[in-house]
Amino acid sequence: MKLAVVFGIGAVAVAAALPAAAQEELAKKHNCLACHAVDKKVVGPAYKEVAAKYRGDKTAEAKLVDKVKKGGVGVWGQVPMPPNATVPDADVKALVKWILSQK
Protein backbone atom coordinates (compact mmCIF):
# COMPACT_ATOMS: atom_id res chain seq x y z
CA MET A 1 0.00 0.00 0.00
CA LYS A 2 2.79 2.43 0.87
CA LEU A 3 4.42 1.80 -2.50
CA ALA A 4 1.21 2.75 -4.29
CA VAL A 5 0.98 5.98 -2.31
CA VAL A 6 4.60 6.91 -3.04
CA PHE A 7 4.16 6.08 -6.72
CA GLY A 8 0.95 8.12 -6.79
CA ILE A 9 2.70 11.17 -5.33
CA GLY A 10 5.62 10.78 -7.76
CA ALA A 11 3.26 10.48 -10.71
CA VAL A 12 1.49 13.67 -9.67
CA ALA A 13 4.82 15.51 -9.42
CA VAL A 14 5.88 14.31 -12.86
CA ALA A 15 2.52 15.25 -14.37
CA ALA A 16 2.73 18.72 -12.81
CA ALA A 17 6.21 19.26 -14.27
CA LEU A 18 5.25 18.29 -17.82
CA PRO A 19 3.26 21.41 -18.69
CA ALA A 20 6.11 23.68 -17.58
CA ALA A 21 8.62 21.75 -19.70
CA ALA A 22 6.22 21.85 -22.64
CA GLN A 23 5.81 25.62 -22.26
CA GLU A 24 9.56 26.14 -22.12
CA GLU A 25 9.86 24.14 -25.35
CA LEU A 26 7.17 26.37 -26.85
CA ALA A 27 9.18 29.44 -25.79
CA LYS A 28 12.26 27.97 -27.47
CA LYS A 29 10.28 27.13 -30.62
CA HIS A 30 9.08 30.73 -31.00
CA ASN A 31 12.52 32.19 -30.10
CA CYS A 32 11.26 33.90 -26.92
CA LEU A 33 14.34 32.76 -25.02
CA ALA A 34 16.60 34.81 -27.29
CA CYS A 35 15.52 37.87 -25.29
CA HIS A 36 14.00 36.42 -22.09
CA ALA A 37 14.86 33.89 -19.40
CA VAL A 38 12.79 32.53 -16.55
CA ASP A 39 14.91 33.93 -13.73
CA LYS A 40 17.20 36.64 -15.13
CA LYS A 41 17.04 39.70 -17.35
CA VAL A 42 18.47 39.12 -20.81
CA VAL A 43 17.36 41.78 -23.30
CA GLY A 44 13.85 41.80 -21.87
CA PRO A 45 12.71 41.14 -18.32
CA ALA A 46 12.85 37.75 -16.62
CA TYR A 47 9.57 35.88 -16.71
CA LYS A 48 9.57 35.83 -12.90
CA GLU A 49 9.75 39.67 -12.93
CA VAL A 50 6.83 39.84 -15.35
CA ALA A 51 4.78 37.47 -13.17
CA ALA A 52 5.58 39.51 -10.04
CA LYS A 53 4.68 42.81 -11.73
CA TYR A 54 1.28 41.54 -12.89
CA ARG A 55 0.41 39.35 -9.90
CA GLY A 56 -3.09 40.23 -8.77
CA ASP A 57 -3.96 42.05 -12.00
CA LYS A 58 -7.07 40.33 -13.34
CA THR A 59 -6.50 41.84 -16.79
CA ALA A 60 -2.84 40.81 -17.04
CA GLU A 61 -3.36 37.81 -19.30
CA ALA A 62 -5.24 39.81 -21.94
CA LYS A 63 -2.76 42.72 -21.70
CA LEU A 64 0.23 40.45 -22.15
CA VAL A 65 -1.30 38.44 -24.99
CA ASP A 66 -1.89 41.73 -26.79
CA LYS A 67 1.64 42.97 -26.00
CA VAL A 68 3.25 39.75 -27.25
CA LYS A 69 1.25 39.86 -30.49
CA LYS A 70 1.71 43.60 -31.18
CA GLY A 71 5.05 44.28 -29.48
CA GLY A 72 5.74 47.34 -27.38
CA VAL A 73 8.18 49.58 -25.60
CA GLY A 74 8.34 51.59 -22.40
CA VAL A 75 7.06 49.25 -19.69
CA TRP A 76 10.48 47.65 -19.08
CA GLY A 77 12.72 50.34 -20.56
CA GLN A 78 13.37 51.69 -24.01
CA VAL A 79 14.39 48.47 -25.77
CA PRO A 80 11.37 47.55 -27.92
CA MET A 81 9.85 44.10 -28.02
CA PRO A 82 9.08 43.30 -31.65
CA PRO A 83 5.61 42.08 -32.60
CA ASN A 84 5.03 38.35 -32.74
CA ALA A 85 2.07 38.39 -35.08
CA THR A 86 2.94 35.06 -36.70
CA VAL A 87 2.87 33.11 -33.43
CA PRO A 88 -0.45 31.25 -33.21
CA ASP A 89 -2.89 32.75 -30.68
CA ALA A 90 -3.14 29.45 -28.79
CA ASP A 91 0.64 29.38 -28.34
CA VAL A 92 0.73 33.01 -27.17
CA LYS A 93 -2.02 32.33 -24.63
CA ALA A 94 -0.25 29.20 -23.37
CA LEU A 95 3.04 31.07 -23.03
CA VAL A 96 1.46 34.01 -21.22
CA LYS A 97 -0.29 31.66 -18.75
CA TRP A 98 3.05 29.94 -18.14
CA ILE A 99 4.87 33.26 -17.67
CA LEU A 100 2.26 34.50 -15.20
CA SER A 101 2.54 31.23 -13.22
CA GLN A 102 6.22 31.85 -12.41
CA LYS A 103 7.00 32.31 -8.72
C-alpha positions as CSV (number, residue, x, y, z in Angstrom):
1,M,0.0,0.0,0.0
2,K,2.8,2.4,0.9
3,L,4.4,1.8,-2.5
4,A,1.2,2.7,-4.3
5,V,1.0,6.0,-2.3
6,V,4.6,6.9,-3.0
7,F,4.2,6.1,-6.7
8,G,1.0,8.1,-6.8
9,I,2.7,11.2,-5.3
10,G,5.6,10.8,-7.8
11,A,3.3,10.5,-10.7
12,V,1.5,13.7,-9.7
13,A,4.8,15.5,-9.4
14,V,5.9,14.3,-12.9
15,A,2.5,15.3,-14.4
16,A,2.7,18.7,-12.8
17,A,6.2,19.3,-14.3
18,L,5.2,18.3,-17.8
19,P,3.3,21.4,-18.7
20,A,6.1,23.7,-17.6
21,A,8.6,21.8,-19.7
22,A,6.2,21.9,-22.6
23,Q,5.8,25.6,-22.3
24,E,9.6,26.1,-22.1
25,E,9.9,24.1,-25.3
26,L,7.2,26.4,-26.9
27,A,9.2,29.4,-25.8
28,K,12.3,28.0,-27.5
29,K,10.3,27.1,-30.6
30,H,9.1,30.7,-31.0
31,N,12.5,32.2,-30.1
32,C,11.3,33.9,-26.9
33,L,14.3,32.8,-25.0
34,A,16.6,34.8,-27.3
35,C,15.5,37.9,-25.3
36,H,14.0,36.4,-22.1
37,A,14.9,33.9,-19.4
38,V,12.8,32.5,-16.6
39,D,14.9,33.9,-13.7
40,K,17.2,36.6,-15.1
41,K,17.0,39.7,-17.4
42,V,18.5,39.1,-20.8
43,V,17.4,41.8,-23.3
44,G,13.8,41.8,-21.9
45,P,12.7,41.1,-18.3
46,A,12.9,37.7,-16.6
47,Y,9.6,35.9,-16.7
48,K,9.6,35.8,-12.9
49,E,9.8,39.7,-12.9
50,V,6.8,39.8,-15.3
51,A,4.8,37.5,-13.2
52,A,5.6,39.5,-10.0
53,K,4.7,42.8,-11.7
54,Y,1.3,41.5,-12.9
55,R,0.4,39.4,-9.9
56,G,-3.1,40.2,-8.8
57,D,-4.0,42.0,-12.0
58,K,-7.1,40.3,-13.3
59,T,-6.5,41.8,-16.8
60,A,-2.8,40.8,-17.0
61,E,-3.4,37.8,-19.3
62,A,-5.2,39.8,-21.9
63,K,-2.8,42.7,-21.7
64,L,0.2,40.5,-22.2
65,V,-1.3,38.4,-25.0
66,D,-1.9,41.7,-26.8
67,K,1.6,43.0,-26.0
68,V,3.2,39.8,-27.3
69,K,1.2,39.9,-30.5
70,K,1.7,43.6,-31.2
71,G,5.1,44.3,-29.5
72,G,5.7,47.3,-27.4
73,V,8.2,49.6,-25.6
74,G,8.3,51.6,-22.4
75,V,7.1,49.2,-19.7
76,W,10.5,47.7,-19.1
77,G,12.7,50.3,-20.6
78,Q,13.4,51.7,-24.0
79,V,14.4,48.5,-25.8
80,P,11.4,47.5,-27.9
81,M,9.8,44.1,-28.0
82,P,9.1,43.3,-31.6
83,P,5.6,42.1,-32.6
84,N,5.0,38.4,-32.7
85,A,2.1,38.4,-35.1
86,T,2.9,35.1,-36.7
87,V,2.9,33.1,-33.4
88,P,-0.5,31.3,-33.2
89,D,-2.9,32.8,-30.7
90,A,-3.1,29.4,-28.8
91,D,0.6,29.4,-28.3
92,V,0.7,33.0,-27.2
93,K,-2.0,32.3,-24.6
94,A,-0.3,29.2,-23.4
95,L,3.0,31.1,-23.0
96,V,1.5,34.0,-21.2
97,K,-0.3,31.7,-18.7
98,W,3.0,29.9,-18.1
99,I,4.9,33.3,-17.7
100,L,2.3,34.5,-15.2
101,S,2.5,31.2,-13.2
102,Q,6.2,31.8,-12.4
103,K,7.0,32.3,-8.7
